[in-house]
Amino acid sequence: MDEVRERLRRVLEVEGYIDEDGAWAYFEGAREVVRELEALIASRPREVVRLAEYAVELLEAADVDDDGGLVDDVLERVQVVHFDACAAGEPDPVELAESLVALALASENGVFLTVLPDYGQILGRAGLDRYRELLDQAAGQPQSAQRRFAIDRMVELAAATSVY
């Protein structure tokens, strides 16, 4: 899976700025690597979970002209891949909770912000308890308005989620 991770890095990592002229090619490459991840879910779901998270990090760090809203499209597809891989691979629920909260709170695009209740059964009691614990910890720290909104929304969804 190192080769897939390296391909993600080569395609999604951006040095500098990609203007409108280069954005279409960037997003076409991004869609292609997402399709590659989709194809791996059946055989390597746990690895795809981590690779999808890595792809989110790279996409969010990229400075690409996105007047067409293409980054949202690609991020949405990566989130679907992540969910499908989690459902197929039964990842460690506590580690998954930690990843979901960290990625959601770091996101400027709302990635993984509204994963609950969909991930409730995957997280199970232990994962959901860890998810809530991390939100409680984050809520006690100084926040920007954007992060405060994210925490409030995640807390609201966590309160309404059960694993039964």
Helices and strands as residue ranges (DSSP letters): H 2-12, E 17-18, H 20-40, H 45-61, E 63-64, H 70-89, H 93-106, H 120-139, H 145-159
